[in-house]
Amino acid sequence: MSNSYALPILRTSDLAEAVRVVEVLLEIADLRDLEVDYEAAVSSPNTLKMLLELLPYARWYARDGEITSSQASDESSMHLPLRLRALAEPPETVHGFTATLNGTPATVRWDFMGWPAAPEIGMDIGGARGAFVTLCINLHDLELEEPASDHTVYVHVKYFETQRAHWLAEQVGLQVIGDGVEAPY
């Protein structure tokens, strides 16, 4: 199994606009098996508490060089700053997650069955591998290493289907605005 290839199509200081673009992309996707993955670089005890209430099965990973990993029920605030990760969550949790962040760098990744056919560029329906959208909040990259005051939307495709990313951007009135990167997971 290989990772997807992600290309940025929007960078904005307006989080609501970024979420709107994601929602329009999702309208054209095959949303069977839709689930959402989250990751956040948390440094605030209050934000951590609210995120753990929203995502009770999230796991945290200490960022102090240790390979500490634990369930959210442990005393995670003792290990701040930390990374919080929640996988396969229902899409209904997205708005609560974004409202809770309060400046925290985070990613929201929608995982679904596939992209539609794009006959005008010679592409059939895209399968589940490589069919994602990621919203980077207060962040420019997928790895939580470039905190920012704005937000970036990435479309994911298979590496050999980068033309599909350009087509997807056009479907929402945008264009690819940067180089593609291999997605971390």
N, C-alpha and C positions, 0 to 999 in steps of 0.2 A: 504494500500500500504506500502511495506517495502522498506528499502534502499538496495542497492546492497552491495556486499562484494567484496572488492578490495584487490588484491594481487600484490606486486611489482615483476616485472620480469627483470628490467634493471635499473641500476644506472650508469650514465656516465657523464663525463665532456664535452662530445661532443654532443651539442644540435642537430646537423644535424643527427647524428647516432640515437638519441632518436626519432626524427621525422620519420626517415626511418623505424624504428621498428614499430611505430604506423601505418605508411602507409601500411606495409606488413600485419599487423593484420587486417586493414580495407579491404584489398583485399579479405579476406576470410569471412568477415561479410556480413550480409544481410543489405545493406545500404539504403533500403527504409526508408524514413522519416529522413534521416541523418541531424542532426543539431549539432551545437557546442555551448558549454557554456564556459564562461571565468570568472575567478576571479583573481584579482591582489591586492597585498598589496602595494599601491602606496605612495611614499614619495617625489618624484621629480615632481615639477610643469611642467617641460618640458615633462616628460614621460606621465603625466596625460593629458596634452594638446594633445599629439599625439594619445593617446588611445581614447580620446573622439572624435577626428576627425575620427578615424577609426570605432569606435562603437558609433554612435551618440545617440542610444537609451539606452546606458548603464546607470545603476543607481549606485550611490555611497553611502557609509555608513561610517559615521565618526567613527574613531577608538579611540577617546578620552574618551570613556565611555558613551557618549551620544547615544541615539537611533535615531540620525538624519539620515534621508534618503531623498534623493531628486533626481530629474531628473538631468541629466548631464548638462542641460542648466543653472542651478543655478551656483553660484560662488563657485564651488567645491574646488578650490585651497586654499580657506581660511580655509579649514578643514583638510589639510594634517597633518599627514598621514591618509589615508583613504583606504577603500576597494572599489574596482570597480567591478561590476558584470554585465555581459551581457549574456542573455539567448537566446537560439534558433536562433543563428546567422548562416549565410551560411558558409559552410566549406571553401569557397574562402578567408575568412578573416584570416585564421590561420597564413599564412606566414607573413602577415603584422603585426599581433599581436606579434608573436615571435620576429620579427625584431625591434619592438618598445620598448621592455622591458628594455634593457640596464641594466641588473642586478636586475631588479625588481622581487621579488618572485611572481609566478603566476601559475594558473592551466588552462589547456585546456582540456575539456571533450567532447569527441565525443559520441553522443547518436544516436542509430540506432535501426533497427527492431529486430535483433537477431544474435546469434552465430550459426554457422553451426552444423550439427549433428556430433557427434564424436563416431561412432559405435564401434571403437576399445576399448573404455572405457564404452560402454553401454549407451551413451547419445544421445537422439534425438535432434532435432533442439531446440535451446534455444530461448525463447521469448524475447520481448522487455524489460521486467523487469529484470534488471541485465545485460544488454548488453551495456557496455560502455568501453571506453579506456580513461584513464586520463594521461596526461603528466604534471608532476610537474616540473616547470622550476625554477631554483635557489631555490630549495625547496625539502625537503624529505617527506613531509606529505600532505594529502589532505585538511587539515584545514588551511593552510598558517601560521603555527605556528613554523616550523622548517626551517628557511632560510638556504640555503646551496650554495656551489659554484658549485654544480653539479645538475643533472636532473634525475628524476625517472619516469619510465613508469609503470602504474598499469593497469591490466586487471580486469574488474568487472564481476562478475557472481552472481547467486543466492546463498544465504548462504549454502544451502544444495547441491550445485553443485561445491564445491571447486576443485574437480578433473578436472573439465573443465578448470580451470585456469592453471593447470599444463599442460594439453593437449595443450592449446593455446600457452603457452610459448614454448613448444616443436615445434610447427608449425613454429616458427620464430627462431629456433635454440638456445633458451634460457631455463631457468628454473626459477621457483619461488625462489626469493632470500630473502624473509622475511615473517613475519606473515601477515595474512589478517586483514583488519579493515573494520568496517561498514562505508560505504561512507556517507558523511554528507548530501547529498540531492539527 
